[in-house]
Amino acid sequence: MFPNGSDQEQTLIAGDIVALIATSLSISPFFCGTVALSTTMIAGCIVALSLAWLLQPDTLYVVLMMLLGIYAAFILGLGRAVSILLKRYIITSLELEEQTEIVRLMLRRSDQSVGEWVWETDVSGHLTSSIPALEAIFQDAGSLAGKQFLQTLEEHVTAHAQWHHLAECMQSHLFFRDLIVSLKSEHSIRVLSLTGHPLFNNDEFTGYRGIGADITRDYTLDQQASFRAAHDSLTGLPNRYAYEDSLRAVLVKLSREQTPFALLALDLDKFKPINDTLGHAIGDQTLIEISKRLQSCLKNNDTLFRIGGDEMMLIHHHASLDSATHLAMQLVTTVANPFFIAETVIQCSISAGIALAPVAGSNESALQEAADLALYEAKRHGGNTHRVFVPSYRAVADSRRDLIRDLREAIQTQSITLYYQPIINAQTRHLAGFEALARWTHPILGPIPPDRFIRLAEEAGLMHDLGYALLAEACCTARTWPQNLWVSVNISVDQLYHRSFVQEVRKILKETSYPPKRLQLEVIETIFMESDAATYGVLQELDALGVRIVLDDFGKGYSSLGYLRFFPFSKIKLDASFVRDMLSDSRSAAIVSAVIALAGDLGVAVTAEGVETEEYFHRLSNKGCTEVQGYLFGYPMPKERVASFIALNSRRVPFITQSTLQS
């Protein structure tokens, strides 16, 4: 453009070119860049001026060529100067910073209260003066002046890796700071922190000068703090944080070296009753003893971790299926042996879930999930055993998650309904009330057994919402029945332990206007295996409210007589297993007779479950049983049929036989 432009255009272009060439100074720290940018533009300007001279010779172009040469020399010279000065400035700044640090170190004098001292060596590494603080540690070394510094330390180091690091730095004439070295003194281990700076005279190495400090006390405190942060305070086992770090480390090793390992999820079976019945002190001692037993089974750098409560994880290195299962069996067998604590026999068992890497997973979440699924399967089979993860467990878990999701939706849409089974007064043969039984028909899977969806609701934390909805529905339905009939509703452990359960029962009774005396709440006796004073407090509040408390499945669990002594139940329900066997088994008949007699002495009503024939009914009635329940009198029915059932029984002669029902 320059050769063909007017005078004004040429002036504008020349000014722009000057500015563009000056821009190359901005990259002057990289002088080659300055040269490349500026010479390219200068060469272009020379070509433009030459073409302009050829088109129209003019002395102006000669003058501009001369000025361009002067300007080019100025720009290139200035760029070179800036590059050199900046490089020198950076080097000087770094040296000044290093020198400042060394001066700071060297200005610190020996302070015996903190165990610090100055040391200096000559070019051959010999100490130039004695060091009293260091000589006090090496009591048999005498004066250290003139002795080889590295060799003196090597004679007393406890970890040679530390000494080798120090030796490499000094042999390479490198600066080092706060290098930790452990040394043996006469009666203990001392930990030193060494800082050293190489000395040079005209680029010739002349020795070392530095600072040493005795940091034994602070180092010990730091190590103790680090240990506490990574270990369980009760058992001394590595904790959850250490487990997560170790699992990541072995997974990295697996990806690099293809070294297989196994992850074992461990959980004590029914540990909570030990805490509740024997106290937390015994429970803690039990955990300590169990952890010692588990550790005694480990080898090949296997590591046991306590991740919370009675849950533990174990990383088994260089694992195979045989070695992992053998280890799991050994763990289960070792824990199962009884032991004594405070003259009390402790009988524990443990369940183990095994996940082999990389077969079961090659990342943290997949491997942890696999071990947990295998543990869940071991628990499902009664505990005191182990299971190895197989892919089908994950499919079962997915199915279980889908069912829990559908269960949550069913609770929200009130798709879980109540059926009512009649209960008959065994002496008057009149209808006494109904037991409310939950029923759920899945849209795809069909009817789901109550035991299954109730267990799922408890595991998923849905039991409180489900129990509240069912209790409200039962009270609302029973409100329309005659005043002499009551409804009995089962409640779970989760409901009973909920902090607002009593208030919610009171709220339901108020909103439905249902009399408390016509409501019975059934609790199974296994609820007391994990009970405490709060459990009895909740039952007493319900009793004071006027609600009747029924002990369900009596005789099926443990120590039922003790529960009768501690809490005044209004009724006990005799488990159907005793009723079914009473005609063929004299022992079962004796137990039924004894329970009915005991209940009579205590003033407690007895309901016998599983009555299916008239012979059972007559036998129970003659023994003095209060109430009977079973298919002889009626199957569970939806609330729409309850009204007609009540009307039918009010018009007919009491005692409905099975044939009457079928007709």
C-alpha positions as CSV (number, residue, x, y, z in Angstrom):
1,M,0.0,0.0,0.0
2,F,2.9,2.4,0.8
3,P,4.3,2.9,-2.7
4,N,0.9,3.7,-4.2
5,G,-0.4,5.9,-1.4
6,S,-0.8,9.6,-1.2
7,D,1.5,11.7,1.0
8,Q,-1.0,11.6,3.9
9,E,-1.5,7.8,3.5
10,Q,2.3,7.2,3.5
11,T,2.6,9.3,6.6
12,L,-0.1,7.3,8.3
13,I,1.4,4.0,7.3
14,A,4.9,5.1,8.4
15,G,3.5,6.0,11.9
16,D,1.7,2.7,12.2
17,I,4.9,0.8,11.2
18,V,6.9,2.6,13.9
19,A,4.4,1.6,16.5
20,L,4.2,-2.0,15.3
21,I,8.0,-2.4,15.4
22,A,8.1,-0.9,18.9
23,T,5.5,-3.5,20.0
24,S,8.2,-6.2,19.6
25,L,9.8,-4.9,22.8
26,S,6.9,-6.4,24.7
27,I,8.4,-9.8,24.2
28,S,11.9,-8.7,24.9
29,P,12.3,-11.4,27.7
30,F,12.4,-13.8,24.7
31,F,15.0,-11.9,22.6
32,C,14.6,-14.3,19.7
33,G,11.0,-13.4,19.5
34,T,11.9,-9.7,19.4
35,V,14.3,-10.3,16.6
36,A,11.8,-12.4,14.6
37,L,9.0,-9.9,14.9
38,S,10.9,-6.7,14.3
39,T,13.2,-7.9,11.5
40,T,10.1,-9.2,9.6
41,M,8.5,-5.8,9.7
42,I,11.8,-4.0,9.0
43,A,12.4,-6.2,5.9
44,G,8.9,-5.4,4.7
45,C,9.5,-1.7,5.1
46,I,12.7,-1.9,3.1
47,V,10.8,-3.6,0.3
48,A,8.0,-1.0,0.4
49,L,10.5,1.9,0.3
50,S,12.4,0.3,-2.6
51,L,9.2,-0.1,-4.6
52,A,8.2,3.5,-3.9
53,W,11.7,4.7,-5.2
54,L,11.3,2.7,-8.4
55,L,7.8,4.1,-9.0
56,Q,8.8,7.7,-8.3
57,P,12.4,8.5,-7.2
58,D,12.4,10.9,-4.3
59,T,15.1,11.8,-1.6
60,L,12.3,11.3,1.0
61,Y,12.6,7.6,0.5
62,V,16.4,7.7,1.0
63,V,15.9,9.6,4.3
64,L,13.2,7.2,5.5
65,M,15.5,4.3,4.7
66,M,18.3,5.8,6.8
67,L,15.9,6.6,9.7
68,L,14.5,3.0,9.4
69,G,18.1,1.6,9.8
70,I,18.7,3.8,12.9
71,Y,15.3,2.8,14.4
72,A,16.0,-0.9,13.7
73,A,19.3,-0.7,15.5
74,F,17.7,1.1,18.4
75,I,14.9,-1.4,18.7
76,L,17.1,-4.5,18.5
77,G,19.7,-3.0,20.8
78,L,17.1,-2.0,23.4
79,G,15.4,-5.4,23.2
80,R,18.7,-7.2,23.8
81,A,19.5,-4.9,26.7
82,V,16.1,-5.5,28.3
83,S,16.4,-9.3,27.8
84,I,19.8,-9.3,29.5
85,L,18.8,-7.1,32.4
86,L,15.6,-9.0,33.0
87,K,17.5,-12.3,33.1
88,R,20.0,-10.9,35.5
89,Y,17.2,-9.4,37.7
90,I,15.5,-12.8,37.9
91,I,18.7,-14.6,38.8
92,T,19.7,-12.0,41.3
93,S,16.2,-12.1,42.9
94,L,16.4,-15.9,43.3
95,E,19.9,-15.7,44.7
96,L,18.9,-12.9,47.1
97,E,15.9,-14.9,48.3
98,E,18.2,-17.9,48.9
99,Q,20.8,-15.8,50.6
100,T,18.2,-14.1,52.8
101,E,17.0,-17.5,54.0
102,I,20.6,-18.6,54.7
103,V,21.3,-15.3,56.6
104,R,18.1,-15.8,58.6
105,L,19.2,-19.3,59.5
106,M,22.8,-18.3,60.2
107,L,21.7,-15.4,62.4
108,R,19.9,-17.9,64.7
109,R,22.3,-18.8,67.4
110,S,22.5,-22.0,69.3
111,D,19.5,-22.2,71.7
112,Q,19.7,-25.2,73.9
113,S,16.1,-24.7,75.1
114,V,14.8,-25.6,71.7
115,G,17.8,-27.9,70.8
116,E,19.1,-25.8,67.8
117,W,22.8,-25.5,66.8
118,V,25.0,-24.3,63.9
119,W,27.1,-26.7,61.9
120,E,29.7,-26.2,59.2
121,T,31.9,-28.4,57.1
122,D,34.9,-27.9,54.9
123,V,35.2,-29.0,51.3
124,S,35.8,-32.6,52.3
125,G,32.8,-32.8,54.5
126,H,34.6,-32.6,57.9
127,L,33.1,-30.5,60.7
128,T,35.1,-27.4,61.3
129,S,34.1,-27.0,65.0
130,S,32.5,-29.0,67.8
131,I,28.7,-29.1,68.3
132,P,27.9,-29.6,72.0
133,A,24.2,-30.2,71.4
134,L,25.0,-33.0,68.9
135,E,27.8,-34.4,71.0
136,A,25.3,-34.7,73.9
137,I,23.3,-37.1,71.7
138,F,26.4,-39.1,70.6
139,Q,27.8,-39.5,74.2
140,D,30.4,-41.9,73.0
141,A,31.7,-39.8,70.1
142,G,33.6,-37.1,72.0
143,S,34.3,-33.9,70.2
144,L,32.9,-33.8,66.6
145,A,35.4,-31.2,65.4
146,G,37.3,-32.6,62.4
147,K,35.1,-35.6,62.0
148,Q,33.3,-36.5,58.8
149,F,29.7,-35.2,59.2
150,L,28.0,-37.8,57.0
151,Q,29.9,-40.8,58.5
152,T,29.2,-39.6,62.0
153,L,25.5,-39.5,61.3
154,E,25.5,-42.8,59.5
155,E,26.8,-44.6,62.7
156,H,23.7,-43.5,64.6
157,V,20.9,-43.3,62.1
158,T,17.9,-45.6,62.6
159,A,16.5,-45.2,59.0
160,H,19.2,-45.4,56.4
161,A,16.8,-44.0,53.7
162,Q,16.9,-40.7,55.5
163,W,20.7,-40.7,55.6
164,H,20.9,-41.6,51.9
165,H,18.8,-38.6,51.0
166,L,21.0,-36.3,53.1
167,A,24.1,-37.8,51.5
168,E,22.8,-37.4,48.0
169,C,22.1,-33.7,48.6
170,M,25.5,-33.0,50.1
171,Q,27.4,-35.0,47.5
172,S,25.6,-33.1,44.8
173,H,26.2,-29.8,46.5
174,L,22.5,-29.1,46.8
175,F,20.6,-26.9,49.2
176,F,18.3,-28.8,51.6
177,R,15.9,-27.6,54.2
178,D,14.2,-29.3,57.2
179,L,15.4,-32.7,56.3
180,I,14.3,-35.2,59.0
181,V,16.9,-37.7,60.4
182,S,16.3,-40.1,63.3
183,L,19.4,-40.9,65.4
184,K,20.0,-43.4,68.2
185,S,21.1,-41.9,71.5
186,E,22.1,-43.9,74.6
187,H,18.5,-44.5,75.9
188,S,16.2,-43.2,73.2
189,I,15.6,-42.1,69.6
190,R,16.3,-38.4,68.8
191,V,14.8,-36.8,65.7
192,L,16.8,-34.0,64.1
193,S,15.8,-31.4,61.5
194,L,18.8,-30.4,59.3
195,T,19.0,-27.4,56.9
196,G,22.2,-26.8,54.9
197,H,23.5,-24.5,52.2
198,P,26.5,-25.1,50.0
199,L,29.2,-22.5,50.1
200,F,31.0,-21.3,46.9
201,N,34.0,-19.0,46.3
202,N,34.3,-18.0,42.6
203,D,32.1,-20.9,41.6
204,E,34.3,-23.3,43.6
205,F,32.6,-25.4,46.3
206,T,34.1,-24.7,49.7
207,G,31.9,-26.6,52.1
208,Y,28.5,-26.5,53.9
209,R,27.0,-24.3,56.5
210,G,23.6,-24.9,58.2
211,I,21.3,-25.2,61.2
212,G,20.3,-28.3,63.1
213,A,17.4,-28.6,65.5
214,D,16.3,-31.3,67.9
215,I,12.6,-31.7,67.1
216,T,12.0,-35.0,69.0
217,R,9.2,-33.7,71.2
218,D,7.3,-31.9,68.4
219,Y,7.9,-34.8,66.0
220,T,6.5,-37.3,68.5
221,L,3.4,-35.2,69.1
222,D,2.8,-34.8,65.4
223,Q,3.2,-38.6,64.9
224,Q,0.7,-39.2,67.7
225,A,-1.7,-36.7,66.3
226,S,-1.4,-38.3,62.8
227,F,-1.9,-41.8,64.3
228,R,-5.0,-40.6,66.2
229,A,-6.4,-39.0,63.0
230,A,-6.0,-42.3,61.1
231,H,-6.8,-44.9,63.8
232,D,-9.8,-45.8,65.9
233,S,-9.4,-44.7,69.5
234,L,-11.0,-47.8,70.9
235,T,-9.5,-50.7,69.0
236,G,-6.4,-49.0,67.6
237,L,-7.4,-50.2,64.1
238,P,-7.0,-47.9,61.1
239,N,-10.2,-45.9,60.7
240,R,-12.5,-45.0,57.7
241,Y,-10.2,-42.3,56.4
242,A,-7.2,-44.7,56.4
243,Y,-9.4,-47.3,54.7
244,E,-10.4,-45.0,51.9
245,D,-6.7,-44.0,51.3
246,S,-5.6,-47.6,51.4
247,L,-8.3,-48.7,49.0
248,R,-7.3,-46.0,46.5
249,A,-3.7,-47.1,46.8
250,V,-4.3,-50.8,46.1
251,L,-6.6,-49.8,43.2
252,V,-3.8,-47.8,41.7
253,K,-1.4,-50.7,42.2
254,L,-4.0,-53.0,40.6
255,S,-4.1,-50.8,37.5
256,R,-0.3,-50.6,37.2
257,E,0.8,-54.1,38.2
258,Q,-2.3,-56.1,37.8
259,T,-2.0,-57.3,41.4
260,P,-5.3,-58.9,42.5
261,F,-6.7,-58.3,46.0
262,A,-9.9,-59.0,47.9
263,L,-12.1,-56.6,49.9
264,L,-13.9,-58.2,52.8
265,A,-16.9,-56.4,54.5
266,L,-17.3,-57.7,58.1
267,D,-20.2,-57.1,60.5
268,L,-20.9,-58.5,63.9
269,D,-24.2,-60.3,64.2
270,K,-26.6,-59.0,66.9
271,F,-24.0,-56.9,68.6
272,K,-26.5,-54.3,69.9
273,P,-28.1,-56.6,72.4
274,I,-24.7,-57.0,74.1
275,N,-24.5,-53.2,74.5
276,D,-28.0,-52.9,75.8
277,T,-28.1,-55.9,78.1
278,L,-24.5,-55.9,79.4
279,G,-23.7,-52.3,79.1
280,H,-21.4,-50.2,76.8
281,A,-18.3,-51.0,78.8
282,I,-18.7,-54.7,78.1
283,G,-19.6,-53.9,74.5
284,D,-16.4,-51.9,74.1
285,Q,-14.3,-54.7,75.6
286,T,-16.0,-57.1,73.2
287,L,-15.1,-55.0,70.2
288,I,-11.4,-54.9,71.5
289,E,-11.3,-58.7,71.9
290,I,-13.0,-59.3,68.5
291,S,-10.5,-56.9,66.8
292,K,-7.6,-58.8,68.3
293,R,-9.0,-62.1,67.2
294,L,-9.5,-60.8,63.7
295,Q,-6.0,-59.4,63.5
296,S,-4.5,-62.7,64.6
297,C,-5.8,-64.2,61.4
298,L,-4.1,-61.7,59.1
299,K,-0.8,-62.2,57.2
300,N,0.9,-60.9,54.1
301,N,0.4,-57.2,55.0
302,D,-3.4,-57.7,55.1
303,T,-5.0,-54.7,56.8
304,L,-8.1,-54.6,59.0
305,F,-10.1,-51.3,59.4
306,R,-12.9,-50.3,61.7
307,I,-15.2,-48.0,59.8
308,G,-17.8,-47.5,62.4
309,G,-19.8,-49.3,65.2
310,D,-19.3,-53.0,64.7
311,E,-18.6,-52.6,60.9
312,M,-15.1,-53.5,59.7
313,M,-13.3,-53.7,56.3
314,L,-10.4,-55.9,55.4
315,I,-8.0,-55.6,52.5
316,H,-6.5,-59.0,51.6
317,H,-3.5,-58.6,49.3
318,H,-2.4,-61.0,46.6
319,A,-5.8,-62.7,46.9
320,S,-7.3,-65.6,45.1
321,L,-10.8,-67.1,45.5
322,D,-9.4,-69.9,47.7
323,S,-7.3,-67.7,49.9
324,A,-10.1,-65.1,50.4
325,T,-12.7,-67.8,51.3
326,H,-10.2,-69.6,53.6
327,L,-9.5,-66.3,55.4
328,A,-13.2,-65.6,55.7
329,M,-13.9,-69.0,57.2
330,Q,-11.0,-68.5,59.6
331,L,-12.4,-65.2,60.7
332,V,-15.9,-66.6,61.2
333,T,-14.6,-69.6,63.2
334,T,-12.2,-67.5,65.4
335,V,-14.9,-65.0,66.4
336,A,-17.5,-67.7,67.1
337,N,-15.4,-69.1,70.1
338,P,-16.9,-67.8,73.4
339,F,-14.8,-65.7,75.8
340,F,-15.1,-64.2,79.2
341,I,-15.4,-60.5,80.1
342,A,-15.9,-59.5,83.7
343,E,-16.9,-63.1,84.5
344,T,-19.6,-62.9,81.7
345,V,-19.6,-65.4,78.8
346,I,-19.7,-63.5,75.5
347,Q,-20.8,-65.4,72.5
348,C,-20.4,-63.5,69.2
349,S,-20.6,-64.3,65.5
350,I,-19.6,-62.4,62.4
351,S,-20.7,-62.2,58.8
352,A,-18.3,-61.6,55.9
353,G,-18.9,-60.5,52.3
354,I,-16.0,-61.0,49.8
355,A,-15.4,-59.0,46.7
356,L,-12.5,-60.0,44.5
357,A,-10.8,-57.3,42.5
358,P,-10.8,-56.7,39.6
359,V,-13.5,-59.4,39.0
360,A,-16.1,-57.7,41.2
361,G,-15.1,-54.2,40.3
362,S,-12.1,-52.0,39.5
363,N,-13.1,-48.7,41.3
364,E,-13.9,-47.8,44.8
365,S,-17.7,-47.6,44.6
366,A,-18.2,-50.8,42.6
367,L,-15.9,-52.8,44.8
368,Q,-17.5,-51.5,48.0
369,E,-21.0,-52.1,46.7
370,A,-20.0,-55.7,45.8
371,A,-18.6,-56.4,49.3
372,D,-21.7,-54.9,50.9
373,L,-24.0,-57.0,48.7
374,A,-22.1,-60.2,49.6
375,L,-22.3,-59.2,53.3
376,Y,-26.0,-58.6,53.0
377,E,-26.4,-62.1,51.4
378,A,-24.5,-63.6,54.3
379,K,-26.7,-61.8,56.8
380,R,-29.8,-62.9,55.0
381,H,-28.8,-66.5,55.5
382,G,-28.7,-66.0,59.3
383,G,-25.1,-64.7,59.8
384,N,-22.1,-66.5,61.2
385,T,-21.1,-67.3,57.6
386,H,-19.5,-65.7,54.5
387,R,-20.5,-65.1,50.9
388,V,-18.5,-64.3,47.8
389,F,-19.9,-61.7,45.5
390,V,-21.4,-62.9,42.2
391,P,-23.0,-60.7,39.5
392,S,-26.5,-62.0,40.3
393,Y,-26.3,-60.2,43.7
394,R,-26.2,-56.9,41.9
395,A,-29.3,-57.9,39.8
396,V,-31.1,-58.8,43.1
397,A,-30.0,-55.5,44.6
398,D,-31.3,-53.6,41.5
399,S,-34.6,-55.4,41.8
400,R,-34.7,-54.6,45.5
401,R,-34.0,-50.9,44.8
402,D,-36.8,-50.9,42.2
403,L,-39.2,-52.5,44.7
404,I,-38.3,-49.9,47.3
405,R,-38.9,-47.2,44.8
406,D,-42.3,-48.7,44.0
407,L,-43.0,-49.1,47.7
408,R,-42.3,-45.4,48.3
409,E,-44.7,-44.5,45.5
410,A,-47.3,-46.9,46.9
411,I,-47.1,-45.3,50.3
412,Q,-47.5,-41.8,48.7
413,T,-50.5,-42.9,46.6
414,Q,-52.0,-45.0,49.5
415,S,-51.9,-48.2,47.4
416,I,-51.1,-50.3,50.5
417,T,-54.4,-51.1,52.1
418,L,-55.7,-52.9,55.2
419,Y,-57.6,-56.2,55.4
420,Y,-59.4,-57.1,58.6
421,Q,-59.5,-60.5,60.2
422,P,-62.1,-61.2,62.9
423,I,-61.3,-62.1,66.5
424,I,-63.9,-64.1,68.5
425,N,-64.5,-64.1,72.2
426,A,-63.8,-67.8,73.0
427,Q,-66.2,-67.8,76.0
428,T,-69.2,-65.9,74.7
429,R,-68.6,-66.8,71.0
430,H,-69.4,-63.2,70.0
431,L,-67.3,-61.1,67.6
432,A,-64.8,-59.1,69.7
433,G,-62.9,-57.1,67.1
434,F,-60.6,-57.2,64.1
435,E,-56.9,-57.3,63.5
436,A,-55.8,-54.9,60.7
437,L,-53.3,-56.6,58.3
438,A,-51.4,-54.7,55.6
439,R,-51.7,-55.9,52.0
440,W,-49.9,-54.6,48.9
441,T,-50.7,-55.7,45.3
442,H,-47.8,-54.6,43.0
443,P,-49.0,-53.5,39.5
444,I,-46.6,-55.9,37.9
445,L,-45.4,-58.5,40.5
446,G,-48.9,-59.0,42.0
447,P,-49.4,-59.5,45.7
448,I,-46.2,-58.9,47.8
449,P,-46.0,-60.8,51.1
450,P,-46.4,-58.5,54.1
451,D,-43.2,-59.8,55.7
452,R,-41.2,-58.8,52.6
453,F,-42.5,-55.3,52.1
454,I,-42.5,-54.5,55.8
455,R,-38.9,-55.5,56.0
456,L,-38.1,-53.4,52.9
457,A,-39.9,-50.5,54.5
458,E,-37.8,-50.8,57.6
459,E,-34.5,-51.1,55.7
460,A,-35.4,-48.1,53.5
461,G,-36.6,-45.9,56.4
462,L,-40.2,-45.8,55.2
463,M,-41.8,-47.7,58.1
464,H,-42.7,-44.5,60.0
465,D,-44.7,-43.0,57.1
466,L,-46.3,-46.4,56.2
467,G,-47.2,-47.1,59.8
468,Y,-48.7,-43.7,60.3
469,A,-50.9,-44.0,57.2
470,L,-52.1,-47.5,58.1
471,L,-52.9,-46.6,61.7
472,A,-54.9,-43.6,60.6
473,E,-56.8,-45.8,58.1
474,A,-57.5,-48.4,60.7
475,C,-58.9,-45.9,63.2
476,C,-61.0,-44.1,60.5
477,T,-62.5,-47.5,59.4
478,A,-63.1,-48.8,62.9
479,R,-64.9,-45.6,63.8
480,T,-68.0,-46.8,61.9
481,W,-68.2,-50.1,63.7
482,P,-70.4,-50.8,66.7
483,Q,-69.0,-49.4,70.0
484,N,-68.2,-52.9,71.4
485,L,-65.8,-53.7,68.6
486,W,-62.1,-52.8,68.6
487,V,-59.3,-52.8,66.1
488,S,-55.8,-54.2,66.6
489,V,-52.8,-52.7,64.6
490,N,-49.3,-54.0,64.5
491,I,-46.5,-51.5,65.1
492,S,-42.8,-52.0,64.2
493,V,-39.6,-51.2,66.1
494,D,-39.0,-48.1,63.9
495,Q,-42.4,-46.7,64.8
496,L,-42.0,-47.3,68.5
497,Y,-38.6,-45.7,68.6
498,H,-39.7,-42.6,66.6
499,R,-39.5,-39.5,68.9
500,S,-43.0,-38.3,68.0
501,F,-44.8,-41.7,67.9
502,V,-47.0,-41.0,71.0
503,Q,-47.9,-37.5,69.7
504,E,-48.9,-39.0,66.3
505,V,-51.1,-41.6,67.9
506,R,-52.8,-38.9,70.0
507,K,-53.2,-36.8,66.8
508,I,-54.8,-39.7,64.8
509,L,-57.2,-40.5,67.6
510,K,-58.2,-36.8,67.8
511,E,-58.7,-36.4,64.1
512,T,-60.7,-39.6,63.6
513,S,-62.6,-39.1,66.9
514,Y,-61.8,-42.8,67.7
515,P,-61.8,-43.8,71.4
516,P,-58.4,-44.9,72.7
517,K,-59.9,-47.8,74.6
518,R,-61.0,-49.4,71.3
519,L,-57.5,-49.3,69.8
520,Q,-55.0,-52.1,70.4
521,L,-51.3,-51.8,69.4
522,E,-49.5,-55.1,68.9
523,V,-45.8,-55.3,69.6
524,I,-43.6,-58.4,69.0
525,E,-41.5,-59.5,72.0
526,T,-38.3,-59.3,69.9
527,I,-38.7,-55.5,70.2
528,F,-37.4,-55.8,73.7
529,M,-34.2,-57.4,72.7
530,E,-33.0,-53.9,71.7
531,S,-35.0,-52.0,74.3
532,D,-34.0,-49.5,77.0
533,A,-35.8,-47.3,79.5
534,A,-37.2,-45.2,76.7
535,T,-39.0,-48.2,75.2
536,Y,-40.9,-48.8,78.4
537,G,-41.5,-45.1,78.7
538,V,-43.3,-45.0,75.3
539,L,-45.4,-48.0,76.2
540,Q,-46.4,-46.4,79.5
541,E,-47.4,-43.2,77.7
542,L,-49.6,-45.2,75.3
543,D,-51.1,-47.1,78.3
544,A,-51.8,-43.8,80.1
545,L,-53.5,-42.5,76.9
546,G,-56.0,-45.4,77.1
547,V,-54.6,-47.5,74.3
548,R,-54.3,-51.2,75.0
549,I,-50.9,-52.8,74.4
550,V,-50.8,-56.4,73.1
551,L,-47.7,-58.7,73.2
552,D,-47.8,-60.5,69.9
553,D,-46.1,-63.9,69.0
554,F,-45.8,-64.8,72.7
555,G,-43.3,-67.6,73.3
556,K,-41.7,-67.3,69.9
557,G,-38.8,-65.1,71.1
558,Y,-36.9,-64.8,74.4
559,S,-37.6,-64.2,78.1
560,S,-41.3,-63.4,77.6
561,L,-42.0,-63.8,81.3
562,G,-39.6,-61.0,82.1
563,Y,-41.5,-58.6,79.8
564,L,-44.8,-59.5,81.6
565,R,-43.1,-58.6,84.9
566,F,-41.8,-55.2,83.7
567,F,-44.8,-54.0,81.8
568,P,-48.6,-54.6,82.4
569,F,-49.7,-55.7,78.9
570,S,-53.5,-55.9,78.5
571,K,-53.3,-59.0,76.3
572,I,-50.9,-61.6,75.0
573,K,-51.3,-63.4,71.7
574,L,-50.2,-67.0,71.7
575,D,-48.2,-67.9,68.6
576,A,-49.9,-70.1,66.1
577,S,-47.1,-72.7,66.1
578,F,-48.1,-73.8,69.7
579,V,-51.8,-74.0,68.7
580,R,-51.2,-76.1,65.6
581,D,-49.2,-78.7,67.6
582,M,-51.3,-78.8,70.7
583,L,-53.4,-81.8,69.6
584,S,-50.4,-83.9,68.5
585,D,-47.7,-82.8,70.9
586,S,-48.1,-83.0,74.6
587,R,-45.4,-80.4,75.2
588,S,-47.1,-77.8,73.1
589,A,-50.4,-78.6,74.8
590,A,-48.7,-78.1,78.2
591,I,-47.3,-74.8,77.1
592,V,-50.7,-73.6,75.9
593,S,-52.3,-74.6,79.2
594,A,-49.5,-73.0,81.2
595,V,-49.7,-69.7,79.3
596,I,-53.5,-69.5,79.6
597,A,-53.3,-70.2,83.4
598,L,-50.4,-67.7,83.8
599,A,-52.4,-65.0,81.9
600,G,-55.4,-65.7,84.1
601,D,-53.4,-65.2,87.3
602,L,-51.9,-61.9,85.9
603,G,-55.3,-60.7,84.8
604,V,-54.2,-60.6,81.2
605,A,-56.3,-61.7,78.2
606,V,-55.0,-64.4,75.8
607,T,-55.7,-64.5,72.1
608,A,-54.8,-67.8,70.4
609,E,-53.8,-67.5,66.7
610,G,-54.1,-70.1,64.0
611,V,-57.5,-71.7,65.1
612,E,-58.7,-73.6,62.0
613,T,-61.0,-76.3,63.2
614,E,-63.7,-76.6,65.8
615,E,-61.7,-79.1,67.7
616,Y,-59.0,-76.6,68.3
617,F,-61.6,-74.0,69.3
618,H,-63.3,-76.3,71.9
619,R,-59.9,-77.4,73.4
620,L,-58.8,-73.7,73.8
621,S,-62.2,-72.6,75.1
622,N,-62.2,-75.4,77.7
623,K,-58.8,-74.3,78.9
624,G,-60.1,-70.8,79.5
625,C,-58.6,-69.0,76.5
626,T,-60.0,-65.5,76.2
627,E,-60.1,-65.0,72.4
628,V,-59.4,-67.0,69.3
629,Q,-58.4,-65.9,65.8
630,G,-58.1,-68.0,62.6
631,Y,-59.6,-69.2,59.3
632,L,-62.3,-71.0,61.2
633,F,-64.0,-67.7,61.9
634,G,-63.0,-65.7,58.9
635,Y,-60.3,-64.8,56.4
636,P,-58.8,-61.3,56.2
637,M,-61.3,-59.2,54.3
638,P,-61.3,-55.7,52.7
639,K,-63.0,-52.9,54.7
640,E,-66.0,-53.0,52.2
641,R,-66.9,-56.5,53.5
642,V,-66.5,-55.8,57.2
643,A,-69.9,-54.1,57.6
644,S,-71.8,-57.0,56.1
645,F,-69.8,-59.4,58.2
646,I,-70.7,-57.5,61.3
647,A,-74.3,-57.4,60.3
648,L,-74.4,-61.1,59.6
649,N,-73.0,-62.0,63.0
650,S,-75.4,-59.7,64.8
651,R,-78.4,-61.6,63.3
652,R,-77.1,-65.2,63.6
653,V,-76.4,-67.4,66.4
654,P,-72.9,-66.8,67.8
655,F,-69.9,-68.9,66.7
656,I,-69.5,-68.9,63.0
657,T,-68.3,-72.2,61.5
658,Q,-66.2,-72.5,58.5
659,S,-69.2,-74.0,56.6
660,T,-71.3,-71.0,57.4
661,L,-68.6,-68.7,56.0
662,Q,-68.4,-70.6,52.8
663,S,-72.1,-70.6,52.4
